[in-house]
Amino acid sequence: MRELRDRIAVVTGAAQGIGYGLSVRFLQEGMKVVLADKDAQRLELAAQELSALGEILAVETDVADARSVEGLRDAAVDRFGAVHVLCNNAGVGGIQRFSTISEMTWEWTVGVNLWGVIHGCRIFLPVLAEQDEAYIVNTASMAGFTTGPYQADYKVTKAGVVALSEALSNEFAVEHPNVSVAVLCPAYTATAIRHEERNAPEGHVPRAQADPKIAELREKVYRAIEQEGISPEVVAEMVVKAMAARRTHVFPHPEWLDTWQQRVDLVKMQAAPFTMTG
């Protein structure tokens, strides 16, 4: 998709981080943008900031709730009449040992990171399929290609997003050739992932409280993300270029593919369990 001007984009998790960066970039391209986020206060602030760049619509949305996503679709169509680009970007992270992750935390992580993407693709597809050209961009992570320790719930969901995106890309090439699908797989990106539990549901035990034993590791990773991570604006620019080239994968950190290749090689060798940094 090369021509973005006057097209309509829907971005979830748009109040900050990569979602905010995507929204800025799309507005700079002359698109109209529907901002979706569960955090009503941050969403309102983002809407105030971004309205100076172009036409926007802010819709409070819980991507884990199918009815809420249906409401987002209806609001977008009612306001703009179409949707051409859907960015299923909302997500939560977390560093925690498997033995300490509660059922509620699993449900929350899977609900946002995986079901949120499934809901978006399923609910928006009929609208996207009506357009002459459309694109779905699902935010996964390089964690979807690696299996290192202490992020079991996060890695499971991101691997699912990678698999879903690749499957839909292949299927839509036959069933809906006007709808392209890409999966965005960043590594360290300077976002507020440290505060990912701010919208956690009742019953979720904060990770620092549930698993204080790896507090030092958790802090080390978050500090590296904040100090070494690339900006959301850089990621957004890569997404726009990838859409123009009709790519299925967007790798803002291609050097991490070496880690993925190590995993492939070890799997082929049927090696014993191993530790990876990703």
C-alpha positions as CSV (number, residue, x, y, z in Angstrom):
1,M,0.0,0.0,0.0
2,R,1.8,3.1,-1.3
3,E,-0.9,5.7,-1.2
4,L,-2.0,6.5,2.3
5,R,-3.5,10.0,2.0
6,D,-7.2,10.2,2.9
7,R,-7.2,6.5,3.9
8,I,-8.5,5.4,7.3
9,A,-6.3,3.7,9.9
10,V,-7.4,2.1,13.2
11,V,-4.6,1.7,15.8
12,T,-5.0,-0.1,19.1
13,G,-2.8,0.7,22.0
14,A,-2.5,4.1,20.5
15,A,-2.2,6.2,23.6
16,Q,1.6,5.7,23.9
17,G,4.5,3.7,22.6
18,I,4.5,2.1,19.2
19,G,0.8,2.7,18.8
20,Y,1.3,6.5,19.3
21,G,4.2,6.4,16.9
22,L,2.2,4.7,14.3
23,S,-0.6,7.2,14.7
24,V,1.7,10.2,14.3
25,R,3.3,8.7,11.2
26,F,-0.1,7.9,9.6
27,L,-1.3,11.4,10.3
28,Q,1.8,12.8,8.7
29,E,0.9,10.7,5.6
30,G,-2.5,12.4,5.4
31,M,-4.5,9.6,6.9
32,K,-7.4,9.8,9.2
33,V,-6.7,7.8,12.4
34,V,-8.9,6.1,14.9
35,L,-7.1,5.9,18.2
36,A,-8.1,3.0,20.5
37,D,-6.8,2.4,24.0
38,K,-8.1,1.0,27.3
39,D,-6.6,3.8,29.3
40,A,-9.2,6.5,29.0
41,Q,-7.1,9.3,30.6
42,R,-4.0,8.6,28.4
43,L,-6.2,8.2,25.3
44,E,-7.8,11.7,25.9
45,L,-4.3,13.2,26.2
46,A,-3.1,11.5,23.1
47,A,-6.2,12.7,21.2
48,Q,-5.5,16.3,22.3
49,E,-1.9,16.1,21.1
50,L,-2.6,14.3,17.8
51,S,-5.6,16.4,16.7
52,A,-3.2,19.1,15.7
53,L,-1.8,16.7,13.0
54,G,-5.0,15.7,11.3
55,E,-8.4,14.2,11.8
56,I,-8.7,11.7,14.6
57,L,-11.3,9.8,16.5
58,A,-10.6,8.4,20.0
59,V,-12.5,5.3,21.1
60,E,-11.9,3.7,24.5
61,T,-11.5,0.0,23.7
62,D,-10.6,-3.2,25.6
63,V,-9.2,-5.4,22.8
64,A,-9.7,-8.5,25.0
65,D,-13.4,-8.0,24.8
66,A,-15.0,-8.9,21.4
67,R,-18.0,-6.6,22.0
68,S,-15.6,-3.7,22.7
69,V,-13.8,-4.3,19.4
70,E,-17.1,-4.5,17.6
71,G,-17.9,-1.1,19.1
72,L,-14.5,0.2,17.8
73,R,-15.3,-1.1,14.3
74,D,-18.8,0.5,14.3
75,A,-17.4,3.9,15.6
76,A,-14.7,3.9,12.8
77,V,-17.2,3.1,10.1
78,D,-19.9,5.5,11.4
79,R,-17.4,8.3,11.4
80,F,-15.3,7.6,8.3
81,G,-17.2,5.1,6.2
82,A,-14.3,2.7,5.8
83,V,-11.1,1.2,7.3
84,H,-8.1,0.6,5.2
85,V,-5.3,-0.1,7.7
86,L,-5.8,-2.0,11.0
87,C,-2.9,-2.0,13.5
88,N,-3.6,-4.6,16.2
89,N,-0.9,-3.2,18.4
90,A,-2.2,-3.2,22.0
91,G,-0.2,-5.5,24.3
92,V,1.3,-6.2,27.7
93,G,4.7,-7.6,28.6
94,G,6.1,-8.9,31.8
95,I,9.0,-10.9,33.3
96,Q,8.1,-13.6,35.7
97,R,8.9,-17.3,36.4
98,F,6.3,-19.7,35.1
99,S,5.7,-21.2,38.6
100,T,4.5,-17.8,39.9
101,I,2.2,-16.8,37.1
102,S,-1.4,-17.1,38.2
103,E,-4.3,-18.2,36.1
104,M,-5.7,-14.7,36.1
105,T,-2.4,-13.3,34.8
106,W,-2.4,-15.9,32.0
107,E,-5.9,-15.0,31.1
108,W,-5.1,-11.3,31.0
109,T,-1.9,-11.7,28.9
110,V,-3.5,-14.1,26.5
111,G,-6.6,-11.9,26.3
112,V,-4.8,-8.7,25.4
113,N,-1.9,-10.0,23.3
114,L,-3.5,-12.9,21.4
115,W,-7.2,-12.7,21.6
116,G,-7.0,-8.9,21.0
117,V,-5.3,-9.6,17.7
118,I,-7.7,-12.4,16.8
119,H,-10.7,-10.2,17.6
120,G,-9.3,-7.3,15.5
121,C,-8.6,-9.5,12.5
122,R,-12.0,-11.3,12.6
123,I,-14.2,-8.3,13.4
124,F,-12.6,-5.9,10.9
125,L,-12.0,-8.3,8.0
126,P,-15.5,-7.7,6.4
127,V,-14.8,-4.0,6.4
128,L,-11.3,-4.3,5.1
129,A,-12.3,-6.8,2.4
130,E,-14.7,-4.2,0.9
131,Q,-11.8,-1.8,0.2
132,D,-9.8,-1.7,-3.0
133,E,-6.7,-2.2,-0.9
134,A,-6.2,-2.8,2.8
135,Y,-3.5,-3.8,5.3
136,I,-3.5,-5.5,8.7
137,V,-0.4,-5.0,10.8
138,N,-0.2,-7.2,13.9
139,T,2.4,-6.3,16.6
140,A,4.2,-9.3,17.8
141,S,7.8,-9.2,19.0
142,M,11.1,-11.0,18.4
143,A,10.0,-12.9,21.5
144,G,7.7,-14.7,19.2
145,F,10.7,-16.3,17.6
146,T,12.7,-17.1,20.8
147,T,12.2,-19.2,23.8
148,G,14.3,-17.8,26.6
149,P,13.3,-18.1,30.2
150,Y,11.1,-15.9,32.5
151,Q,8.6,-14.7,29.8
152,A,6.5,-17.8,29.2
153,D,3.1,-16.0,29.0
154,Y,4.5,-13.2,26.8
155,K,6.3,-15.5,24.4
156,V,3.4,-17.9,24.0
157,T,1.1,-15.0,23.0
158,K,3.7,-13.4,20.6
159,A,4.5,-16.7,18.9
160,G,0.7,-17.0,18.4
161,V,0.6,-13.6,16.8
162,V,3.4,-14.5,14.4
163,A,1.7,-17.8,13.5
164,L,-1.7,-16.2,13.0
165,S,-0.2,-13.4,10.9
166,E,1.7,-15.7,8.6
167,A,-1.3,-18.0,8.2
168,L,-3.6,-15.1,7.4
169,S,-1.1,-13.6,4.9
170,N,-1.1,-16.9,3.0
171,E,-4.8,-17.5,3.2
172,F,-5.8,-13.9,2.3
173,A,-3.5,-14.1,-0.8
174,V,-6.1,-16.5,-2.1
175,E,-9.4,-15.5,-0.4
176,H,-8.9,-11.7,0.0
177,P,-6.0,-10.7,-2.3
178,N,-6.8,-7.0,-1.6
179,V,-6.0,-7.5,2.1
180,S,-2.3,-7.8,3.0
181,V,-1.1,-8.9,6.4
182,A,2.1,-8.1,8.1
183,V,3.6,-8.9,11.5
184,L,5.7,-6.4,13.3
185,C,8.5,-8.0,15.4
186,P,10.5,-5.4,17.3
187,A,13.0,-6.1,20.1
188,Y,14.0,-3.4,22.5
189,T,11.8,-0.3,21.8
190,A,11.7,2.7,24.1
191,T,8.1,2.4,25.4
192,A,6.5,2.4,28.8
193,I,6.4,-1.4,29.0
194,R,7.7,-1.1,32.5
195,H,4.3,0.2,33.5
196,E,2.4,-2.5,31.5
197,E,0.4,-3.6,34.6
198,R,-1.4,-0.2,35.0
199,N,-4.5,-1.6,33.3
200,A,-4.3,-5.1,34.8
201,P,-7.6,-6.6,35.8
202,E,-8.7,-7.2,39.4
203,G,-7.2,-10.5,40.6
204,H,-3.9,-10.0,38.9
205,V,-1.0,-10.1,41.4
206,P,1.7,-7.5,40.4
207,R,4.7,-9.4,39.0
208,A,7.1,-7.7,41.4
209,Q,5.0,-9.0,44.3
210,A,4.3,-12.4,42.9
211,D,7.9,-13.0,41.9
212,P,10.4,-10.8,43.8
213,K,13.2,-13.3,43.4
214,I,14.0,-12.0,39.9
215,A,13.6,-8.3,40.7
216,E,17.2,-7.6,39.7
217,L,16.8,-9.2,36.3
218,R,13.5,-7.4,35.7
219,E,15.1,-4.1,36.5
220,K,18.1,-4.8,34.2
221,V,15.8,-5.6,31.3
222,Y,13.6,-2.6,31.7
223,R,16.6,-0.3,32.1
224,A,18.1,-1.7,28.9
225,I,14.8,-1.1,27.0
226,E,14.7,2.5,28.2
227,Q,18.3,3.2,27.5
228,E,19.0,1.2,24.4
229,G,15.6,0.8,22.7
230,I,14.9,2.4,19.4
231,S,12.2,5.0,19.2
232,P,8.6,4.2,18.3
233,E,9.0,6.8,15.5
234,V,11.7,4.7,13.9
235,V,9.5,1.6,14.1
236,A,6.5,3.4,12.6
237,E,8.7,4.6,9.6
238,M,9.7,0.9,9.0
239,V,6.0,-0.1,9.1
240,V,5.1,2.5,6.4
241,K,7.9,1.3,4.2
242,A,7.0,-2.3,4.7
243,M,3.4,-1.7,3.7
244,A,4.6,0.1,0.5
245,A,6.7,-3.0,-0.3
246,R,3.9,-5.4,0.7
247,R,6.0,-7.2,3.2
248,T,4.7,-9.9,5.6
249,H,7.4,-9.4,8.2
250,V,8.8,-6.2,9.7
251,F,12.0,-6.6,11.7
252,P,13.2,-3.3,13.3
253,H,16.0,-5.3,14.9
254,P,17.3,-7.7,12.2
255,E,20.4,-8.6,14.2
256,W,18.0,-10.6,16.5
257,L,17.4,-13.0,13.7
258,D,20.7,-14.5,14.6
259,T,19.2,-15.6,17.9
260,W,16.3,-17.1,16.1
261,Q,18.7,-19.0,13.8
262,Q,20.4,-20.4,16.9
263,R,17.1,-21.7,18.1
264,V,16.4,-23.3,14.7
265,D,19.8,-24.9,14.6
266,L,19.4,-26.3,18.1
267,V,15.9,-27.6,17.3
268,K,17.3,-29.4,14.3
269,M,20.0,-31.0,16.5
270,Q,17.4,-32.0,19.1
271,A,19.6,-30.4,21.7
272,A,19.1,-30.3,25.4
273,P,17.3,-27.3,26.9
274,F,19.2,-24.1,26.5
275,T,19.3,-20.5,27.6
276,M,18.7,-17.6,25.2
277,T,18.8,-13.9,25.7
278,G,15.7,-13.1,23.6
